[in-house]
Amino acid sequence: MPDIIADNISIVHSDKLEMSTRIDAEHYRKEYIALRKHIDDIGSVPLKGLISSRVITGHTPSMKNPKYYGGDINFIKTDNLRDNQIVKDFNHSLTELGNKQIQRSTLKEKDVIVTIIGASFDIIGRASLVPKKILPANINQNIALIRVNENVVSEYLTVYLNTKHGRKYLHCLSRQTEQVNLSCREVELLKVPLFTKEFQFKIKSLIESSNKFLEQSNSCYHHAENLLIDEVGVSNIALSHDPCYEVNSADTISACRIDAEYYQPKYEGLIDTIKKHPFKTIGDMFRLVKGIEPGSSVYCEEGKPFIRVSN
């Protein structure tokens, strides 16, 4: 008797439950069954055949020990790992002593890292190549480290992980409890289409060109930003946070604000400097409207992009 696949139902016979290691219904969603079949049909190999060492996660050194933090080693967490990039706004950095506690997951150039624990599917499966400029660096327990062997090109694998097929395959392998999570052994089960090395190196070349243009773009943007700051005259304004200050009650009434943060002295100095130039408010120039959350029931794979905070 064949598997039954309806619009929102899939029935899988017990003899096809992958040696009974997975009996959670989510793993056998219709879209996941179709994806696995498609990846198998075009030819693929499990990730565990493409790695030079077993997939591992990092760890978080004890936050109670101040000697572990405040050094020069970037500590990458889920918030830093985005789709095909590592965001540099690190909340913590490690000292040599702190890194020694988790030294087995110390990153190397061309490593591939991927998020495996998060509150939602939006977080699971974010992957990036580790660039030289981010080193030295390490990862916490929510991120898996993939170190490939000679059978696959790191850039190629990273691109595959960031496609909807690679990302969805990781979602298929994940388990949803209070959080969505993957184990390292489950990551190793990811099926990877393995095309020719010529094709893989073509992907690598495109990635290198893309990174080069991105660096040029960032440089131009920072140059433009500095030009504007200098022209407005705010480059030398102290923007330090004052722990205490006084505000007249009349000022709170006229501003219709009673939150203390609003009256930080640094803001007053910044606004006074800007007002030395001709200016308009955003409201003078534009009509502002706020979007709404229509609900997950209307989300779909194709259609108009819907931008949320995570984007």
C-alpha positions in Angstrom: 0.0 0.0 0.0 1.6 3.4 -1.0 2.1 6.3 1.3 -0.9 8.6 1.4 -0.1 12.3 0.8 -3.0 14.7 1.0 -2.9 18.5 1.1 -2.3 18.6 4.8 -1.9 14.9 5.7 0.9 12.4 5.1 0.6 8.8 6.3 3.8 6.8 6.4 3.9 3.1 7.1 5.9 1.8 10.0 8.4 -0.1 7.9 9.5 3.3 6.5 10.1 5.0 9.7 13.9 5.1 9.2 14.7 2.2 11.6 12.2 3.7 14.1 14.6 6.4 15.2 12.0 9.1 14.3 8.4 8.8 15.1 7.5 12.5 15.5 4.9 13.5 13.0 6.6 16.8 12.2 9.5 14.9 10.6 7.1 13.3 8.0 5.4 16.4 6.8 4.4 16.3 3.1 6.9 19.0 2.1 9.7 17.1 3.9 8.9 13.8 2.2 9.0 15.5 -1.2 12.2 17.3 -0.4 14.1 14.2 0.7 12.9 12.4 -2.5 14.0 15.3 -4.7 17.5 15.5 -3.0 17.9 11.7 -3.3 16.8 11.7 -7.0 19.4 14.2 -8.1 22.2 12.4 -6.3 23.5 13.3 -2.8 25.7 12.1 0.1 25.2 12.5 3.8 27.3 15.3 5.3 29.1 12.9 7.5 30.9 11.7 4.4 32.2 15.2 3.7 33.7 16.2 7.0 37.3 15.8 8.3 36.1 15.5 11.9 32.8 15.0 13.7 30.4 17.9 13.9 30.6 19.6 17.4 29.2 22.6 19.2 30.9 25.2 21.3 30.1 26.0 24.9 29.8 29.0 27.2 32.5 29.4 29.8 31.3 30.3 33.2 29.9 33.8 33.2 30.8 34.0 36.9 34.5 34.1 36.2 35.5 37.6 35.0 38.9 36.2 33.9 37.2 34.4 31.0 35.7 37.5 29.4 36.9 40.8 28.0 39.7 39.6 25.7 40.3 39.7 22.0 38.6 36.5 21.0 35.2 37.0 19.3 32.5 34.9 21.0 29.9 34.0 18.3 26.3 33.4 19.5 23.0 32.9 17.7 22.4 36.7 17.3 25.7 37.1 15.5 25.1 34.3 13.0 22.9 35.3 10.1 22.2 34.0 6.7 25.7 33.7 5.1 27.3 36.3 7.3 28.6 36.8 10.8 27.5 40.1 12.4 30.2 41.7 14.4 28.2 43.3 17.2 29.5 40.7 19.8 28.0 40.9 23.3 31.0 39.1 24.7 34.6 38.4 23.8 36.8 35.8 25.4 40.3 36.0 26.9 42.9 33.3 26.2 41.9 31.7 29.5 38.2 31.7 28.6 38.9 30.3 25.2 41.0 27.5 26.7 37.8 26.2 28.4 36.2 25.5 25.0 39.4 25.3 22.8 38.2 22.3 20.8 35.7 24.5 19.0 38.2 27.3 18.2 37.4 28.4 14.7 39.6 28.2 11.6 39.3 30.0 8.3 36.9 28.3 5.9 35.1 26.5 8.7 31.3 26.4 8.3 29.1 27.2 11.2 25.3 26.7 11.5 22.7 27.5 14.2 21.1 24.3 15.7 19.1 25.6 18.7 16.6 28.5 18.7 13.1 29.6 19.6 11.8 29.2 16.1 12.5 27.8 12.7 13.7 31.3 11.6 16.8 30.8 13.7 17.6 27.2 12.9 19.8 26.6 9.9 21.5 30.0 9.6 24.9 29.2 8.1 28.0 31.1 7.3 31.6 30.5 6.2 34.1 31.6 8.7 36.2 34.4 7.2 39.8 35.2 8.3 38.8 38.7 9.4 36.6 37.4 12.2 39.4 35.3 13.8 40.3 34.6 16.5 36.8 33.3 17.4 34.8 30.6 19.1 31.2 29.6 19.3 28.6 28.8 22.0 26.5 25.7 22.4 23.7 26.8 20.0 26.0 26.7 17.0 27.5 23.7 15.3 31.0 23.6 13.7 31.4 21.8 10.4 34.9 21.2 9.1 34.9 19.7 5.6 37.3 17.3 3.9 38.7 17.3 0.4 35.4 16.0 -1.1 33.6 19.3 -0.9 34.4 23.0 -1.1 33.5 25.0 2.0 31.9 27.9 0.0 29.8 25.4 -2.0 28.5 23.8 1.2 27.7 27.2 2.7 25.7 28.2 -0.3 23.8 24.9 -0.2 22.9 25.4 3.5 21.6 28.9 2.7 19.3 27.7 -0.1 15.7 27.0 0.7 16.4 23.3 0.1 19.4 23.0 2.5 17.7 25.1 5.1 14.4 23.1 4.9 16.4 19.8 5.1 17.8 21.0 8.4 14.3 21.9 9.6 13.2 18.4 8.6 16.0 16.8 10.7 15.2 19.1 13.7 12.9 18.4 16.6 10.5 20.9 18.1 10.0 20.8 21.9 10.1 24.0 23.9 12.7 25.1 21.3 13.6 23.9 17.9 16.8 22.0 18.0 19.2 19.7 16.2 21.9 17.4 17.6 25.4 17.3 16.0 24.7 13.7 14.8 21.5 14.9 13.1 23.4 17.6 11.3 25.7 14.9 9.9 22.6 13.2 8.3 22.0 16.2 6.1 22.0 15.1 2.5 24.2 17.3 0.2 23.9 17.2 -3.6 27.5 16.7 -4.7 28.2 18.2 -8.2 31.5 18.3 -10.0 34.5 20.1 -8.4 34.5 22.4 -11.4 31.0 23.5 -10.5 31.9 23.8 -6.8 34.9 26.0 -7.6 32.7 28.2 -9.8 30.5 28.8 -6.7 33.6 29.6 -4.7 34.7 32.1 -7.3 31.4 33.9 -7.2 31.4 34.0 -3.4 34.9 35.5 -3.3 33.7 38.2 -5.8 30.6 38.8 -3.8 32.7 39.3 -0.6 35.0 41.7 -2.4 32.2 43.8 -3.6 30.6 43.8 -0.1 33.8 45.0 1.4 34.0 47.8 -1.1 30.3 48.7 -0.4 31.0 48.8 3.4 34.0 51.0 2.8 32.0 53.5 0.6 29.1 53.5 3.1 31.4 54.3 6.1 33.1 57.1 4.1 29.7 58.6 3.3 28.7 58.3 7.0 31.8 60.1 8.1 31.3 62.9 5.6 27.8 63.5 6.9 28.8 63.4 10.6 31.6 65.9 9.9 29.3 68.2 8.0 26.6 68.2 10.7 29.4 68.8 13.3 28.5 65.9 15.7 31.8 64.0 15.4 33.2 65.4 18.6 30.0 65.3 20.7 30.4 63.1 23.9 27.7 60.4 23.8 28.6 58.8 27.1 25.8 57.6 29.3 25.3 59.7 32.5 24.3 57.6 35.5 22.3 60.5 37.1 20.9 63.9 36.1 18.1 66.3 36.9 15.1 67.4 34.8 12.5 70.0 35.7 9.0 68.7 35.9 7.9 71.4 33.4 10.1 69.8 30.8 8.4 66.5 31.2 4.9 68.1 30.8 5.9 69.9 27.7 7.5 66.8 26.2 4.7 64.5 27.4 7.5 62.0 28.4 8.3 60.8 31.9 10.8 58.1 31.1 14.2 59.0 32.4 16.2 57.7 29.4 14.6 60.3 27.2 16.3 63.1 29.1 19.9 61.8 28.9 22.1 64.9 28.5 23.9 63.4 25.5 20.6 63.6 23.5 20.2 67.3 24.3 23.7 68.1 23.1 23.1 66.1 19.9 19.8 67.8 19.1 21.1 71.2 19.8 24.0 70.7 17.4 21.6 69.4 14.7 19.3 72.4 15.1 22.1 74.8 14.2 21.5 73.7 10.6 18.3 74.0 8.6 16.2 70.9 9.4 12.9 69.2 9.1 11.4 66.4 11.1 10.6 63.0 9.5 6.9 63.9 10.0 7.4 67.1 7.9 8.8 65.1 5.0 7.0 61.8 5.0 3.7 60.1 5.9 4.3 57.4 8.4 2.2 54.2 8.6 2.6 51.1 10.7 2.3 47.5 9.4 0.2 44.8 10.9 0.8 41.2 11.8 -1.7 39.2 9.7 -0.9 35.9 11.4 1.1 32.8 10.5 -1.9 31.1 8.9 -1.5 33.3 5.8 2.2 32.8 5.4 3.3 31.0 2.2 6.5 30.0 0.4 5.9 32.4 -2.5 4.3 35.7 -3.0 5.0 39.2 -1.7 7.9 39.4 0.8 6.8 40.1 4.4 9.4 42.0 6.3 9.6 41.4 10.1 12.1 42.4 12.8 14.2 39.3 12.2 14.7 40.5 8.6 
